[in-house]
Amino acid sequence: MLLFFGLEIQIPAMSKQDVRFEGKVRYEWAIKEGLARIADGRMHVDKGLFLSTMEKSRDALNYADNIPEFGMEAIYLYFSNRERAAHIMDELRSAGVQADVQDDKVGSTLKISFVPMQDRNNK
């Protein structure tokens, strides 16, 4: 509820449809940005592995609190709630995605890696 010039105005909260639309836009942006980074050489990952990992991580992007950031071999999602980040990490791991949670001062960062498991163990 908002008081505006003495009038009470009801402002509806974001509906599920709004959240889904925002998540779809965020997912499409992440795909385009990731593919552009792979093409430019700013990300050193396999294109097919990137696309399959992003498809499995679609819901995680919906729940992130900020726009994700890309690294050389991973994408980073920020969460204000550590329990939510840990729960999403568990879901991603059960789907075969390399994911780790790192605690920050203010919240938690979920790292989704695009490096295959055998390559990751060799580093």
C-alpha positions in Angstrom: 0.0 0.0 0.0 1.3 3.4 -0.9 0.1 6.8 0.5 0.1 9.3 -2.4 -1.4 12.8 -1.9 -3.6 11.5 0.8 -4.9 8.6 -1.3 -4.2 4.9 -0.5 -3.0 3.1 -3.6 -2.7 -0.7 -3.7 0.4 -1.8 -5.6 0.3 -5.5 -6.5 3.3 -7.6 -5.7 5.1 -9.3 -8.6 3.1 -12.1 -9.9 4.5 -15.5 -10.9 4.1 -14.5 -14.5 6.3 -11.4 -13.9 9.0 -13.5 -12.2 8.9 -16.1 -15.0 9.3 -13.3 -17.6 12.2 -11.7 -15.7 13.8 -15.2 -15.4 13.3 -15.8 -19.1 15.0 -12.5 -20.0 17.9 -13.1 -17.6 18.3 -16.7 -19.1 18.3 -15.4 -22.7 20.8 -12.7 -21.8 23.1 -15.2 -20.1 23.0 -17.5 -23.2 23.7 -14.6 -25.6 26.5 -13.2 -23.4 28.1 -16.6 -22.8 28.1 -17.5 -26.5 29.5 -14.1 -27.3 32.3 -14.6 -24.8 33.0 -18.1 -26.2 33.3 -16.6 -29.7 35.5 -13.8 -28.5 37.8 -16.1 -26.6 36.9 -14.5 -23.2 35.5 -17.8 -22.0 37.4 -21.0 -22.5 34.7 -23.7 -22.5 33.0 -26.0 -25.0 29.9 -24.5 -26.6 27.9 -27.7 -26.3 28.8 -28.1 -22.6 28.0 -24.4 -21.9 24.5 -24.8 -23.5 23.6 -28.0 -21.7 24.8 -26.7 -18.4 22.9 -23.4 -18.8 19.7 -25.4 -19.7 20.1 -27.4 -16.5 20.7 -24.2 -14.6 17.7 -22.2 -15.9 15.8 -22.3 -12.6 18.9 -21.2 -10.7 19.0 -18.0 -12.8 15.4 -17.3 -11.9 16.1 -17.4 -8.2 19.4 -15.3 -8.2 19.1 -11.9 -6.6 21.4 -10.1 -9.1 22.4 -10.3 -12.7 24.9 -13.2 -13.0 28.6 -12.6 -13.7 30.8 -14.6 -16.0 34.3 -15.9 -15.3 36.7 -17.7 -17.7 35.1 -21.1 -17.0 32.1 -20.4 -14.8 29.1 -18.2 -14.1 28.5 -16.7 -10.7 25.0 -16.2 -9.2 24.5 -14.0 -6.1 22.0 -14.9 -3.3 21.2 -13.0 -0.2 20.0 -16.2 1.5 22.7 -18.9 2.0 20.1 -21.7 2.5 18.5 -20.9 -0.9 22.0 -21.0 -2.5 22.8 -24.3 -0.9 19.5 -25.9 -1.9 19.9 -24.8 -5.5 23.5 -26.1 -5.4 22.2 -29.5 -4.3 19.6 -29.6 -7.1 22.3 -28.7 -9.7 24.7 -31.3 -8.4 21.9 -34.0 -8.6 21.4 -32.9 -12.2 25.2 -33.4 -12.9 26.2 -29.8 -12.9 29.4 -28.7 -11.2 28.3 -26.2 -8.5 29.8 -24.7 -5.4 28.6 -22.1 -2.8 31.0 -19.5 -1.4 30.0 -17.3 1.5 30.4 -13.5 1.1 30.0 -10.8 3.7 26.5 -10.0 2.6 25.3 -13.2 1.1 26.4 -16.2 -0.9 27.8 -16.8 -4.4 26.9 -19.9 -6.4 29.6 -20.9 -8.9 28.4 -23.0 -11.8 31.4 -24.4 -13.6 31.4 -25.3 -17.3 34.5 -27.5 -17.1 33.9 -31.3 -17.4 34.6 -33.3 -14.2 37.6 -35.1 -15.5 39.3 -31.8 -16.7 38.5 -30.2 -13.4 40.3 -33.0 -11.5 43.4 -32.6 -13.7 43.9 -28.9 -12.8 
